């Protein structure tokens, strides 16, 4: 029998080293394969990375037709869904430069109302093509220009009659006849009224950037300027006679006029700041200012005070032209008040339902 010889120590160490190295190599290979497989699984298939798909944006086309002939004027394309009607008008202006945005009136139907510039174009879309009807609104002016022109004219016209130009009155009569104090007081009140309007137009009223046809401004100027000329001519005439009840009538009417002017101003300030609280829109409520307490009775107290100013001016001067003008102002203001009152009833029904429009009980 052959005896199995034990390997020597050095050989035994080499065998163990070789065996351990083989084990370590196989263990490293297994770990490398595991890491590689994890990498493949996390990366997905070994294919070229796909192109990222962007979200599709639907663009609209707006077909603009003439409201009379129904003929196509142009097509405004590539309108994003977030665009407003004002954006469409600007693009329409680029295609047709003769019609700038404020002159363009667009309707969804031929006999329908004009659409507001703030309307989102997506709200009008039934399909990708939107058909709108175009109307030329004519020459337009801003609301600020409208009111400044309308109110500055009477202010200057009245002063021309107050200084009694030789081209208007006879100079001999002007120098002979003494001016009653009510003439000077009437000039002060009339100028105060229109100066207040001009300052409120510049610093109080907030216009949304809208426009109005030029013909409306011409009509308004003709009305105010014409009546101012007629009123100023009579009050500043050398033969003008003072009111029947003298100083008491003038003083009472002048005090009422000043109170109405102050009330009108405070009401306009309240209306201009009614939505600055950051809360839900609500009907203007009276403040600590007594002039705003009229909100408890009527929904349009600014018109109430405006009418009160002209009625007081009529009593103070006691002239027929002022009386006719005050009567027409009552009619016009009542129509505006009724229209605004209906809008208030839709928006603030519980708060407005027991209020009158302009004058308690009567209107």
Secondary structure, DSSP 8 states (H G I E B T S, - for coil): --------HHHHHHHHHHHHHHHHHHHHHHHHHHHHHHHHHHH-SSS------------EEEEEEETTT--EEEEEEEE-TT-BHHHHHHHHHHHSTTS-GGGEEEESSTTS-B--TT-BGGGG-SSSEEEEEEEE--SEEEHHHHHHHHHHHHHHHHHHHHTT-TTTS-HHHHHHS---HHHHHHHHHHHHHHHHHHHHHHHT----S-EEEHHHHHHHHHHHHHHHHHHHHHHTSTT----TTHHHHHHHHHHHHHHHHHHHHHHHHHHHTTTTTSS--------SSGGGGGGGTBS-HHHHHHHHHHHHHHHHH--HHHHHHHHHHHHHHHHHHHHHHHHHHHHSHHHHTTSBSSSTTT-
